[in-house]
Amino acid sequence: MEWRNITLRPATPEDEANVPVTLSVLNGNRAITLYQRVGFKVVDSADGAVKMKRSRKDRL
């Protein structure tokens, strides 16, 4: 059985309430690519950090 590229996760209250989720990551952090793969989009970049946001419609 192949398990690569399979995502299993419980629904969060934000998912159920259609509330956007935001986070900040330092510029150059490799996690930015991971967050983009799961639906986050860069909304701002300042002071050495990247602000990212994901809404319900952007989720996997």
CHARMM internal coordinates of N, CA and C (Angstrom, degrees):
IC EDIT
DIST 1 N 1 CA 1.4551
DIST 1 CA 1 C 1.5273
ANGL 1 N 1 CA 1 C 108.84
DIST 1 C 2 N 1.3155
ANGL 1 CA 1 C 2 N 116.88
DIHE 1 N 1 CA 1 C 2 N 135.00
DIST 2 N 2 CA 1.4657
ANGL 1 C 2 N 2 CA 123.19
DIHE 1 CA 1 C 2 N 2 CA -178.78
DIST 2 CA 2 C 1.5169
ANGL 2 N 2 CA 2 C 110.04
DIHE 1 C 2 N 2 CA 2 C -94.64
DIST 2 C 3 N 1.3514
ANGL 2 CA 2 C 3 N 117.05
DIHE 2 N 2 CA 2 C 3 N 127.37
DIST 3 N 3 CA 1.4682
ANGL 2 C 3 N 3 CA 121.46
DIHE 2 CA 2 C 3 N 3 CA -177.60
DIST 3 CA 3 C 1.5201
ANGL 3 N 3 CA 3 C 112.81
DIHE 2 C 3 N 3 CA 3 C -116.10
DIST 3 C 4 N 1.2865
ANGL 3 CA 3 C 4 N 119.50
DIHE 3 N 3 CA 3 C 4 N 5.66
DIST 4 N 4 CA 1.4671
ANGL 3 C 4 N 4 CA 120.53
DIHE 3 CA 3 C 4 N 4 CA 179.77
DIST 4 CA 4 C 1.5204
ANGL 4 N 4 CA 4 C 110.76
DIHE 3 C 4 N 4 CA 4 C -72.50
DIST 4 C 5 N 1.3237
ANGL 4 CA 4 C 5 N 114.26
DIHE 4 N 4 CA 4 C 5 N 146.92
DIST 5 N 5 CA 1.4697
ANGL 4 C 5 N 5 CA 121.96
DIHE 4 CA 4 C 5 N 5 CA 177.05
DIST 5 CA 5 C 1.5274
ANGL 5 N 5 CA 5 C 113.59
DIHE 4 C 5 N 5 CA 5 C 59.65
DIST 5 C 6 N 1.3100
ANGL 5 CA 5 C 6 N 116.51
DIHE 5 N 5 CA 5 C 6 N 27.57
DIST 6 N 6 CA 1.4633
ANGL 5 C 6 N 6 CA 121.77
DIHE 5 CA 5 C 6 N 6 CA 175.85
DIST 6 CA 6 C 1.5250
ANGL 6 N 6 CA 6 C 107.22
DIHE 5 C 6 N 6 CA 6 C -106.16
DIST 6 C 7 N 1.3201
ANGL 6 CA 6 C 7 N 117.26
DIHE 6 N 6 CA 6 C 7 N 129.82
DIST 7 N 7 CA 1.4588
ANGL 6 C 7 N 7 CA 121.19
DIHE 6 CA 6 C 7 N 7 CA 179.31
DIST 7 CA 7 C 1.5157
ANGL 7 N 7 CA 7 C 109.36
DIHE 6 C 7 N 7 CA 7 C -117.06
DIST 7 C 8 N 1.3138
ANGL 7 CA 7 C 8 N 115.46
DIHE 7 N 7 CA 7 C 8 N 120.90
DIST 8 N 8 CA 1.4561
ANGL 7 C 8 N 8 CA 121.63
DIHE 7 CA 7 C 8 N 8 CA 175.10
DIST 8 CA 8 C 1.5117
ANGL 8 N 8 CA 8 C 107.02
DIHE 7 C 8 N 8 CA 8 C -119.68
DIST 8 C 9 N 1.2993
ANGL 8 CA 8 C 9 N 116.48
DIHE 8 N 8 CA 8 C 9 N 124.37
DIST 9 N 9 CA 1.4575
ANGL 8 C 9 N 9 CA 119.19
DIHE 8 CA 8 C 9 N 9 CA 178.80
DIST 9 CA 9 C 1.5126
ANGL 9 N 9 CA 9 C 109.13
DIHE 8 C 9 N 9 CA 9 C -153.73
DIST 9 C 10 N 1.3162
ANGL 9 CA 9 C 10 N 116.15
DIHE 9 N 9 CA 9 C 10 N 147.46
DIST 10 N 10 CA 1.4677
ANGL 9 C 10 N 10 CA 118.95
DIHE 9 CA 9 C 10 N 10 CA 176.13
DIST 10 CA 10 C 1.5216
ANGL 10 N 10 CA 10 C 110.43
DIHE 9 C 10 N 10 CA 10 C -74.81
DIST 10 C 11 N 1.3032
ANGL 10 CA 10 C 11 N 116.25
DIHE 10 N 10 CA 10 C 11 N 153.45
DIST 11 N 11 CA 1.4677
ANGL 10 C 11 N 11 CA 120.45
DIHE 10 CA 10 C 11 N 11 CA 174.52
DIST 11 CA 11 C 1.5212
ANGL 11 N 11 CA 11 C 108.46
DIHE 10 C 11 N 11 CA 11 C -68.34
DIST 11 C 12 N 1.3107
ANGL 11 CA 11 C 12 N 116.06
DIHE 11 N 11 CA 11 C 12 N 141.79
DIST 12 N 12 CA 1.4586
ANGL 11 C 12 N 12 CA 121.10
DIHE 11 CA 11 C 12 N 12 CA 177.23
DIST 12 CA 12 C 1.5224
ANGL 12 N 12 CA 12 C 108.69
DIHE 11 C 12 N 12 CA 12 C -99.36
DIST 12 C 13 N 1.3199
ANGL 12 CA 12 C 13 N 118.11
DIHE 12 N 12 CA 12 C 13 N 161.52
DIST 13 N 13 CA 1.4725
ANGL 12 C 13 N 13 CA 119.50
DIHE 12 CA 12 C 13 N 13 CA 176.17
DIST 13 CA 13 C 1.5231
ANGL 13 N 13 CA 13 C 112.23
DIHE 12 C 13 N 13 CA 13 C -56.82
DIST 13 C 14 N 1.3464
ANGL 13 CA 13 C 14 N 117.03
DIHE 13 N 13 CA 13 C 14 N -33.86
DIST 14 N 14 CA 1.4629
ANGL 13 C 14 N 14 CA 120.29
DIHE 13 CA 13 C 14 N 14 CA 178.15
DIST 14 CA 14 C 1.5243
ANGL 14 N 14 CA 14 C 110.84
DIHE 13 C 14 N 14 CA 14 C -63.22
DIST 14 C 15 N 1.3428
ANGL 14 CA 14 C 15 N 116.59
DIHE 14 N 14 CA 14 C 15 N -39.27
DIST 15 N 15 CA 1.4594
ANGL 14 C 15 N 15 CA 120.27
DIHE 14 CA 14 C 15 N 15 CA 178.26
DIST 15 CA 15 C 1.5205
ANGL 15 N 15 CA 15 C 110.59
DIHE 14 C 15 N 15 CA 15 C -61.94
DIST 15 C 16 N 1.3047
ANGL 15 CA 15 C 16 N 116.25
DIHE 15 N 15 CA 15 C 16 N -44.17
DIST 16 N 16 CA 1.4566
ANGL 15 C 16 N 16 CA 120.93
DIHE 15 CA 15 C 16 N 16 CA -177.48
DIST 16 CA 16 C 1.5216
ANGL 16 N 16 CA 16 C 112.22
DIHE 15 C 16 N 16 CA 16 C -70.36
DIST 16 C 17 N 1.3149
ANGL 16 CA 16 C 17 N 117.54
DIHE 16 N 16 CA 16 C 17 N -33.20
DIST 17 N 17 CA 1.4650
ANGL 16 C 17 N 17 CA 121.61
DIHE 16 CA 16 C 17 N 17 CA -176.33
DIST 17 CA 17 C 1.5314
ANGL 17 N 17 CA 17 C 112.41
DIHE 16 C 17 N 17 CA 17 C -91.90
DIST 17 C 18 N 1.3203
ANGL 17 CA 17 C 18 N 117.33
DIHE 17 N 17 CA 17 C 18 N 0.11
DIST 18 N 18 CA 1.4612
ANGL 17 C 18 N 18 CA 122.37
DIHE 17 CA 17 C 18 N 18 CA -178.23
DIST 18 CA 18 C 1.5299
ANGL 18 N 18 CA 18 C 111.82
DIHE 17 C 18 N 18 CA 18 C 58.21
DIST 18 C 19 N 1.3232
ANGL 18 CA 18 C 19 N 116.07
DIHE 18 N 18 CA 18 C 19 N 38.96
DIST 19 N 19 CA 1.4633
ANGL 18 C 19 N 19 CA 122.90
DIHE 18 CA 18 C 19 N 19 CA 179.58
DIST 19 CA 19 C 1.5300
ANGL 19 N 19 CA 19 C 108.25
DIHE 18 C 19 N 19 CA 19 C -97.02
DIST 19 C 20 N 1.3297
ANGL 19 CA 19 C 20 N 118.38
DIHE 19 N 19 CA 19 C 20 N 130.12
DIST 20 N 20 CA 1.4626
ANGL 19 C 20 N 20 CA 119.00
DIHE 19 CA 19 C 20 N 20 CA 177.87
DIST 20 CA 20 C 1.5327
ANGL 20 N 20 CA 20 C 111.55
DIHE 19 C 20 N 20 CA 20 C -66.25
DIST 20 C 21 N 1.3142
ANGL 20 CA 20 C 21 N 115.58
DIHE 20 N 20 CA 20 C 21 N 149.50
DIST 21 N 21 CA 1.4624
ANGL 20 C 21 N 21 CA 122.31
DIHE 20 CA 20 C 21 N 21 CA 178.46
DIST 21 CA 21 C 1.5259
ANGL 21 N 21 CA 21 C 107.30
DIHE 20 C 21 N 21 CA 21 C -111.79
DIST 21 C 22 N 1.3396
ANGL 21 CA 21 C 22 N 117.07
DIHE 21 N 21 CA 21 C 22 N 131.30
DIST 22 N 22 CA 1.4608
ANGL 21 C 22 N 22 CA 120.97
DIHE 21 CA 21 C 22 N 22 CA 177.94
DIST 22 CA 22 C 1.5250
ANGL 22 N 22 CA 22 C 109.90
DIHE 21 C 22 N 22 CA 22 C -121.63
DIST 22 C 23 N 1.3281
ANGL 22 CA 22 C 23 N 115.52
DIHE 22 N 22 CA 22 C 23 N 153.40
DIST 23 N 23 CA 1.4579
ANGL 22 C 23 N 23 CA 120.99
DIHE 22 CA 22 C 23 N 23 CA 176.27
DIST 23 CA 23 C 1.5176
ANGL 23 N 23 CA 23 C 108.81
DIHE 22 C 23 N 23 CA 23 C -152.24
DIST 23 C 24 N 1.3178
ANGL 23 CA 23 C 24 N 115.78
DIHE 23 N 23 CA 23 C 24 N 161.72
DIST 24 N 24 CA 1.4628
ANGL 23 C 24 N 24 CA 121.86
DIHE 23 CA 23 C 24 N 24 CA 176.69
DIST 24 CA 24 C 1.5181
ANGL 24 N 24 CA 24 C 109.05
DIHE 23 C 24 N 24 CA 24 C -124.27
DIST 24 C 25 N 1.3324
ANGL 24 CA 24 C 25 N 115.52
DIHE 24 N 24 CA 24 C 25 N 140.69
DIST 25 N 25 CA 1.4569
ANGL 24 C 25 N 25 CA 122.65
DIHE 24 CA 24 C 25 N 25 CA -178.40
DIST 25 CA 25 C 1.5254
ANGL 25 N 25 CA 25 C 107.70
DIHE 24 C 25 N 25 CA 25 C -135.92
DIST 25 C 26 N 1.3173
ANGL 25 CA 25 C 26 N 117.47
DIHE 25 N 25 CA 25 C 26 N 141.67
DIST 26 N 26 CA 1.4622
ANGL 25 C 26 N 26 CA 120.53
DIHE 25 CA 25 C 26 N 26 CA 176.69
DIST 26 CA 26 C 1.5249
ANGL 26 N 26 CA 26 C 110.41
DIHE 25 C 26 N 26 CA 26 C -64.41
DIST 26 C 27 N 1.3359
ANGL 26 CA 26 C 27 N 116.10
DIHE 26 N 26 CA 26 C 27 N 140.54
DIST 27 N 27 CA 1.4707
ANGL 26 C 27 N 27 CA 120.68
DIHE 26 CA 26 C 27 N 27 CA 175.88
DIST 27 CA 27 C 1.5207
ANGL 27 N 27 CA 27 C 109.77
DIHE 26 C 27 N 27 CA 27 C -52.60
DIST 27 C 28 N 1.3161
ANGL 27 CA 27 C 28 N 116.90
DIHE 27 N 27 CA 27 C 28 N 140.30
DIST 28 N 28 CA 1.4563
ANGL 27 C 28 N 28 CA 121.41
DIHE 27 CA 27 C 28 N 28 CA 178.02
DIST 28 CA 28 C 1.5128
ANGL 28 N 28 CA 28 C 114.34
DIHE 27 C 28 N 28 CA 28 C 86.68
DIST 28 C 29 N 1.3197
ANGL 28 CA 28 C 29 N 118.47
DIHE 28 N 28 CA 28 C 29 N -8.43
DIST 29 N 29 CA 1.4559
ANGL 28 C 29 N 29 CA 121.40
DIHE 28 CA 28 C 29 N 29 CA 179.45
DIST 29 CA 29 C 1.5287
ANGL 29 N 29 CA 29 C 108.85
DIHE 28 C 29 N 29 CA 29 C -71.21
DIST 29 C 30 N 1.3260
ANGL 29 CA 29 C 30 N 116.79
DIHE 29 N 29 CA 29 C 30 N 129.84
DIST 30 N 30 CA 1.4642
ANGL 29 C 30 N 30 CA 120.92
DIHE 29 CA 29 C 30 N 30 CA -178.67
DIST 30 CA 30 C 1.5233
ANGL 30 N 30 CA 30 C 112.60
DIHE 29 C 30 N 30 CA 30 C -66.21
DIST 30 C 31 N 1.3100
ANGL 30 CA 30 C 31 N 117.81
DIHE 30 N 30 CA 30 C 31 N -15.20
DIST 31 N 31 CA 1.4655
ANGL 30 C 31 N 31 CA 121.07
DIHE 30 CA 30 C 31 N 31 CA 178.78
DIST 31 CA 31 C 1.5292
ANGL 31 N 31 CA 31 C 111.65
DIHE 30 C 31 N 31 CA 31 C -65.16
DIST 31 C 32 N 1.3303
ANGL 31 CA 31 C 32 N 117.51
DIHE 31 N 31 CA 31 C 32 N -21.87
DIST 32 N 32 CA 1.4651
ANGL 31 C 32 N 32 CA 120.64
DIHE 31 CA 31 C 32 N 32 CA 179.21
DIST 32 CA 32 C 1.5267
ANGL 32 N 32 CA 32 C 109.92
DIHE 31 C 32 N 32 CA 32 C -56.42
DIST 32 C 33 N 1.3223
ANGL 32 CA 32 C 33 N 116.97
DIHE 32 N 32 CA 32 C 33 N -44.03
DIST 33 N 33 CA 1.4631
ANGL 32 C 33 N 33 CA 121.13
DIHE 32 CA 32 C 33 N 33 CA 179.14
DIST 33 CA 33 C 1.5234
ANGL 33 N 33 CA 33 C 111.00
DIHE 32 C 33 N 33 CA 33 C -62.15
DIST 33 C 34 N 1.3076
ANGL 33 CA 33 C 34 N 117.12
DIHE 33 N 33 CA 33 C 34 N -42.10
DIST 34 N 34 CA 1.4627
ANGL 33 C 34 N 34 CA 121.16
DIHE 33 CA 33 C 34 N 34 CA 177.79
DIST 34 CA 34 C 1.5225
ANGL 34 N 34 CA 34 C 110.60
DIHE 33 C 34 N 34 CA 34 C -61.17
DIST 34 C 35 N 1.3221
ANGL 34 CA 34 C 35 N 116.93
DIHE 34 N 34 CA 34 C 35 N -48.47
DIST 35 N 35 CA 1.4605
ANGL 34 C 35 N 35 CA 120.34
DIHE 34 CA 34 C 35 N 35 CA -179.77
DIST 35 CA 35 C 1.5241
ANGL 35 N 35 CA 35 C 111.57
DIHE 34 C 35 N 35 CA 35 C -61.35
DIST 35 C 36 N 1.3197
ANGL 35 CA 35 C 36 N 117.77
DIHE 35 N 35 CA 35 C 36 N -37.13
DIST 36 N 36 CA 1.4626
ANGL 35 C 36 N 36 CA 120.21
DIHE 35 CA 35 C 36 N 36 CA 177.64
DIST 36 CA 36 C 1.5250
ANGL 36 N 36 CA 36 C 110.84
DIHE 35 C 36 N 36 CA 36 C -65.56
DIST 36 C 37 N 1.3214
ANGL 36 CA 36 C 37 N 116.98
DIHE 36 N 36 CA 36 C 37 N -36.62
DIST 37 N 37 CA 1.4676
ANGL 36 C 37 N 37 CA 120.18
DIHE 36 CA 36 C 37 N 37 CA 178.68
DIST 37 CA 37 C 1.5200
ANGL 37 N 37 CA 37 C 112.32
DIHE 36 C 37 N 37 CA 37 C -64.52
DIST 37 C 38 N 1.3270
ANGL 37 CA 37 C 38 N 117.30
DIHE 37 N 37 CA 37 C 38 N -29.08
DIST 38 N 38 CA 1.4686
ANGL 37 C 38 N 38 CA 119.53
DIHE 37 CA 37 C 38 N 38 CA -179.37
DIST 38 CA 38 C 1.5232
ANGL 38 N 38 CA 38 C 112.36
DIHE 37 C 38 N 38 CA 38 C -98.11
DIST 38 C 39 N 1.3403
ANGL 38 CA 38 C 39 N 116.53
DIHE 38 N 38 CA 38 C 39 N 15.00
DIST 39 N 39 CA 1.4503
ANGL 38 C 39 N 39 CA 119.85
DIHE 38 CA 38 C 39 N 39 CA 169.53
DIST 39 CA 39 C 1.5112
ANGL 39 N 39 CA 39 C 117.93
DIHE 38 C 39 N 39 CA 39 C 107.57
DIST 39 C 40 N 1.3379
ANGL 39 CA 39 C 40 N 118.21
DIHE 39 N 39 CA 39 C 40 N -2.09
DIST 40 N 40 CA 1.4625
ANGL 39 C 40 N 40 CA 119.55
DIHE 39 CA 39 C 40 N 40 CA 178.22
DIST 40 CA 40 C 1.5226
ANGL 40 N 40 CA 40 C 109.63
DIHE 39 C 40 N 40 CA 40 C -76.90
DIST 40 C 41 N 1.3300
ANGL 40 CA 40 C 41 N 116.09
DIHE 40 N 40 CA 40 C 41 N 146.67
DIST 41 N 41 CA 1.4571
ANGL 40 C 41 N 41 CA 122.51
DIHE 40 CA 40 C 41 N 41 CA 177.34
DIST 41 CA 41 C 1.5259
ANGL 41 N 41 CA 41 C 108.85
DIHE 40 C 41 N 41 CA 41 C -123.44
DIST 41 C 42 N 1.3338
ANGL 41 CA 41 C 42 N 116.14
DIHE 41 N 41 CA 41 C 42 N 142.54
DIST 42 N 42 CA 1.4642
ANGL 41 C 42 N 42 CA 121.09
DIHE 41 CA 41 C 42 N 42 CA 177.06
DIST 42 CA 42 C 1.5248
ANGL 42 N 42 CA 42 C 108.16
DIHE 41 C 42 N 42 CA 42 C -70.89
DIST 42 C 43 N 1.3445
ANGL 42 CA 42 C 43 N 116.34
DIHE 42 N 42 CA 42 C 43 N 126.39
DIST 43 N 43 CA 1.4644
ANGL 42 C 43 N 43 CA 120.70
DIHE 42 CA 42 C 43 N 43 CA 179.30
DIST 43 CA 43 C 1.5253
ANGL 43 N 43 CA 43 C 112.26
DIHE 42 C 43 N 43 CA 43 C -113.81
DIST 43 C 44 N 1.3399
ANGL 43 CA 43 C 44 N 117.14
DIHE 43 N 43 CA 43 C 44 N -15.86
DIST 44 N 44 CA 1.4652
ANGL 43 C 44 N 44 CA 120.33
DIHE 43 CA 43 C 44 N 44 CA 179.43
DIST 44 CA 44 C 1.5221
ANGL 44 N 44 CA 44 C 108.59
DIHE 43 C 44 N 44 CA 44 C -163.91
DIST 44 C 45 N 1.3146
ANGL 44 CA 44 C 45 N 115.89
DIHE 44 N 44 CA 44 C 45 N 152.82
DIST 45 N 45 CA 1.4553
ANGL 44 C 45 N 45 CA 121.56
DIHE 44 CA 44 C 45 N 45 CA 176.02
DIST 45 CA 45 C 1.5234
ANGL 45 N 45 CA 45 C 107.87
DIHE 44 C 45 N 45 CA 45 C -144.74
DIST 45 C 46 N 1.3253
ANGL 45 CA 45 C 46 N 116.15
DIHE 45 N 45 CA 45 C 46 N 114.61
DIST 46 N 46 CA 1.4652
ANGL 45 C 46 N 46 CA 120.94
DIHE 45 CA 45 C 46 N 46 CA -178.95
DIST 46 CA 46 C 1.5237
ANGL 46 N 46 CA 46 C 109.70
DIHE 45 C 46 N 46 CA 46 C -159.86
DIST 46 C 47 N 1.3219
ANGL 46 CA 46 C 47 N 115.60
DIHE 46 N 46 CA 46 C 47 N 153.94
DIST 47 N 47 CA 1.4679
ANGL 46 C 47 N 47 CA 122.28
DIHE 46 CA 46 C 47 N 47 CA 174.91
DIST 47 CA 47 C 1.5257
ANGL 47 N 47 CA 47 C 113.04
DIHE 46 C 47 N 47 CA 47 C 54.26
DIST 47 C 48 N 1.3259
ANGL 47 CA 47 C 48 N 117.08
DIHE 47 N 47 CA 47 C 48 N 36.43
DIST 48 N 48 CA 1.4562
ANGL 47 C 48 N 48 CA 120.22
DIHE 47 CA 47 C 48 N 48 CA 176.09
DIST 48 CA 48 C 1.5103
ANGL 48 N 48 CA 48 C 115.08
DIHE 47 C 48 N 48 CA 48 C 78.85
DIST 48 C 49 N 1.3317
ANGL 48 CA 48 C 49 N 117.56
DIHE 48 N 48 CA 48 C 49 N 11.33
DIST 49 N 49 CA 1.4628
ANGL 48 C 49 N 49 CA 120.57
DIHE 48 CA 48 C 49 N 49 CA -179.42
DIST 49 CA 49 C 1.5244
ANGL 49 N 49 CA 49 C 110.57
DIHE 48 C 49 N 49 CA 49 C -133.14
DIST 49 C 50 N 1.3148
ANGL 49 CA 49 C 50 N 115.25
DIHE 49 N 49 CA 49 C 50 N 154.94
DIST 50 N 50 CA 1.4550
ANGL 49 C 50 N 50 CA 122.96
DIHE 49 CA 49 C 50 N 50 CA 176.72
DIST 50 CA 50 C 1.5210
ANGL 50 N 50 CA 50 C 107.43
DIHE 49 C 50 N 50 CA 50 C -113.00
DIST 50 C 51 N 1.3237
ANGL 50 CA 50 C 51 N 116.95
DIHE 50 N 50 CA 50 C 51 N 127.83
DIST 51 N 51 CA 1.4622
ANGL 50 C 51 N 51 CA 121.29
DIHE 50 CA 50 C 51 N 51 CA 175.67
DIST 51 CA 51 C 1.5231
ANGL 51 N 51 CA 51 C 107.53
DIHE 50 C 51 N 51 CA 51 C -97.64
DIST 51 C 52 N 1.3327
ANGL 51 CA 51 C 52 N 116.11
DIHE 51 N 51 CA 51 C 52 N 130.47
DIST 52 N 52 CA 1.4591
ANGL 51 C 52 N 52 CA 121.63
DIHE 51 CA 51 C 52 N 52 CA -177.64
DIST 52 CA 52 C 1.5221
ANGL 52 N 52 CA 52 C 109.79
DIHE 51 C 52 N 52 CA 52 C -124.58
DIST 52 C 53 N 1.3286
ANGL 52 CA 52 C 53 N 115.48
DIHE 52 N 52 CA 52 C 53 N 153.11
DIST 53 N 53 CA 1.4625
ANGL 52 C 53 N 53 CA 120.73
DIHE 52 CA 52 C 53 N 53 CA -177.62
DIST 53 CA 53 C 1.5239
ANGL 53 N 53 CA 53 C 109.42
DIHE 52 C 53 N 53 CA 53 C -141.53
DIST 53 C 54 N 1.3316
ANGL 53 CA 53 C 54 N 115.27
DIHE 53 N 53 CA 53 C 54 N 145.50
DIST 54 N 54 CA 1.4614
ANGL 53 C 54 N 54 CA 121.26
DIHE 53 CA 53 C 54 N 54 CA 174.73
DIST 54 CA 54 C 1.5167
ANGL 54 N 54 CA 54 C 108.24
DIHE 53 C 54 N 54 CA 54 C -137.72
DIST 54 C 55 N 1.3097
ANGL 54 CA 54 C 55 N 116.02
DIHE 54 N 54 CA 54 C 55 N 129.74
DIST 55 N 55 CA 1.4604
ANGL 54 C 55 N 55 CA 120.09
DIHE 54 CA 54 C 55 N 55 CA 175.27
DIST 55 CA 55 C 1.5200
ANGL 55 N 55 CA 55 C 108.47
DIHE 54 C 55 N 55 CA 55 C -105.10
DIST 55 C 56 N 1.3001
ANGL 55 CA 55 C 56 N 116.73
DIHE 55 N 55 CA 55 C 56 N 170.38
DIST 56 N 56 CA 1.4622
ANGL 55 C 56 N 56 CA 120.83
DIHE 55 CA 55 C 56 N 56 CA -177.79
DIST 56 CA 56 C 1.5241
ANGL 56 N 56 CA 56 C 111.22
DIHE 55 C 56 N 56 CA 56 C -55.44
DIST 56 C 57 N 1.3234
ANGL 56 CA 56 C 57 N 117.27
DIHE 56 N 56 CA 56 C 57 N -40.92
DIST 57 N 57 CA 1.4629
ANGL 56 C 57 N 57 CA 119.61
DIHE 56 CA 56 C 57 N 57 CA -177.91
DIST 57 CA 57 C 1.5251
ANGL 57 N 57 CA 57 C 112.32
DIHE 56 C 57 N 57 CA 57 C -67.33
DIST 57 C 58 N 1.3475
ANGL 57 CA 57 C 58 N 117.78
DIHE 57 N 57 CA 57 C 58 N -20.05
DIST 58 N 58 CA 1.4624
ANGL 57 C 58 N 58 CA 121.83
DIHE 57 CA 57 C 58 N 58 CA -179.61
DIST 58 CA 58 C 1.5232
ANGL 58 N 58 CA 58 C 113.10
DIHE 57 C 58 N 58 CA 58 C -88.81
DIST 58 C 59 N 1.3117
ANGL 58 CA 58 C 59 N 118.06
DIHE 58 N 58 CA 58 C 59 N -10.39
DIST 59 N 59 CA 1.4617
ANGL 58 C 59 N 59 CA 120.01
DIHE 58 CA 58 C 59 N 59 CA -174.67
DIST 59 CA 59 C 1.5161
ANGL 59 N 59 CA 59 C 111.34
DIHE 58 C 59 N 59 CA 59 C -72.08
DIST 59 C 60 N 1.3197
ANGL 59 CA 59 C 60 N 115.37
DIHE 59 N 59 CA 59 C 60 N 163.46
DIST 60 N 60 CA 1.4614
ANGL 59 C 60 N 60 CA 121.27
DIHE 59 CA 59 C 60 N 60 CA -179.39
DIST 60 CA 60 C 1.4986
ANGL 60 N 60 CA 60 C 111.71
DIHE 59 C 60 N 60 CA 60 C -66.25
END
COOR INIT
IC SEED 1 N 1 CA 1 C
IC BUILD
